[in-house]
Amino acid sequence: MNEPLEYHAVGERRALRDGKMLPCTVAGRALVVCQVGDTLFALDDICTHAFARMSEGRLRGTRLVCLLHGAAFDVRDGRVLTGPASRPLAMHHVRIVGDRIEVALDPQAPAAATID
């Protein structure tokens, strides 16, 4: 039987707008919430190539570009669009409740990379 997801408030809805990112931490895992149009996406905030914070990069449409080496990921599904990264970013669940942005970790997501 599947356990219900545990959502955590990470910010206020007004903190984001189209083309902006919100870095946050849920249960010790670094995440970034990206807004594209009216849709929010939650992904790991650590690049799978060189352990840089994705929230310090650029969001161009649905492309999230790492500041360090230019690896690009699709925020809609985490897949790699441009190397040097070869592994996708893990995706997580995001919802709006009232004025809050809430995120739940995907229980199927691989272990997160960390930056010391």
C-alpha positions as CSV (number, residue, x, y, z in Angstrom):
1,M,0.0,0.0,0.0
2,N,1.3,3.5,-0.9
3,E,1.9,5.9,2.0
4,P,0.4,9.3,1.6
5,L,2.8,12.0,0.5
6,E,4.0,14.4,3.3
7,Y,3.9,18.0,1.9
8,H,6.0,20.8,3.4
9,A,5.3,24.5,3.1
10,V,8.3,26.1,1.3
11,G,7.2,29.6,0.6
12,E,4.3,31.9,-0.3
13,R,2.7,31.8,-3.7
14,R,3.5,35.4,-4.3
15,A,7.3,34.6,-4.0
16,L,7.3,33.2,-7.5
17,R,6.3,34.4,-11.0
18,D,6.9,33.2,-14.5
19,G,10.6,32.5,-15.1
20,K,11.6,32.6,-11.5
21,M,13.0,30.0,-9.1
22,L,12.6,29.4,-5.3
23,P,15.4,27.4,-3.6
24,C,14.2,25.4,-0.6
25,T,15.0,22.5,1.6
26,V,12.6,19.6,2.4
27,A,13.6,16.9,4.9
28,G,17.2,17.9,4.4
29,R,17.1,17.7,0.6
30,A,18.0,20.8,-1.4
31,L,15.2,21.5,-4.0
32,V,14.3,24.3,-6.4
33,V,10.8,25.2,-7.4
34,C,10.5,26.7,-10.9
35,Q,7.6,28.6,-12.3
36,V,6.9,28.3,-16.1
37,G,3.8,30.1,-17.1
38,D,1.2,29.2,-14.5
39,T,2.8,25.8,-13.6
40,L,5.2,25.0,-10.8
41,F,7.8,22.3,-11.0
42,A,10.0,21.0,-8.1
43,L,13.4,19.4,-8.8
44,D,16.6,18.6,-7.0
45,D,18.7,21.8,-6.6
46,I,22.0,20.0,-7.1
47,C,23.3,19.4,-10.7
48,T,23.9,15.8,-11.4
49,H,27.2,16.6,-13.2
50,A,29.3,18.7,-10.9
51,F,27.3,19.4,-7.7
52,A,26.5,23.0,-8.3
53,R,23.2,24.6,-7.2
54,M,20.7,24.8,-10.0
55,S,18.9,27.7,-8.4
56,E,22.1,29.8,-9.0
57,G,21.8,29.1,-12.8
58,R,19.2,30.3,-15.3
59,L,15.6,29.4,-16.1
60,R,14.9,30.0,-19.8
61,G,11.4,28.8,-20.6
62,T,11.4,25.1,-19.6
63,R,15.2,24.9,-19.6
64,L,17.1,25.0,-16.3
65,V,20.8,25.7,-17.0
66,C,23.5,25.0,-14.5
67,L,25.8,28.0,-13.9
68,L,29.0,25.9,-13.5
69,H,29.3,24.0,-16.8
70,G,26.1,24.8,-18.7
71,A,24.3,21.5,-18.3
72,A,20.6,22.0,-19.1
73,F,17.6,20.1,-17.9
74,D,13.9,20.2,-18.7
75,V,12.0,21.4,-15.7
76,R,8.9,19.4,-16.8
77,D,10.5,16.0,-16.4
78,G,14.1,16.5,-15.2
79,R,15.6,15.0,-18.3
80,V,19.0,16.2,-19.6
81,L,18.8,18.5,-22.6
82,T,22.5,19.4,-22.9
83,G,25.6,17.9,-21.4
84,P,28.0,17.5,-19.7
85,A,25.4,16.1,-17.3
86,S,24.2,12.6,-18.2
87,R,21.7,11.9,-15.4
88,P,18.4,13.6,-15.0
89,L,17.4,15.8,-12.0
90,A,14.9,14.1,-9.7
91,M,11.4,15.5,-9.8
92,H,9.2,16.0,-6.7
93,H,5.5,16.8,-6.1
94,V,4.4,20.5,-5.8
95,R,1.0,22.0,-5.0
96,I,-0.6,25.3,-4.0
97,V,-2.7,25.3,-0.8
98,G,-4.2,28.7,-0.2
99,D,-1.3,31.2,-0.4
100,R,1.4,28.5,0.3
101,I,3.6,26.5,-2.0
102,E,4.0,23.0,-0.7
103,V,6.4,20.3,-1.8
104,A,6.5,16.5,-1.1
105,L,9.6,14.4,-1.9
106,D,9.0,11.7,-4.5
107,P,9.5,8.4,-2.6
108,Q,10.8,6.9,-5.8
109,A,13.5,9.5,-6.4
110,P,17.1,8.4,-6.3
111,A,19.3,9.6,-3.4
112,A,20.2,13.3,-3.6
113,A,23.6,14.6,-4.3
114,T,25.0,17.0,-1.7
115,I,27.2,20.0,-1.5
116,D,29.4,20.3,1.5
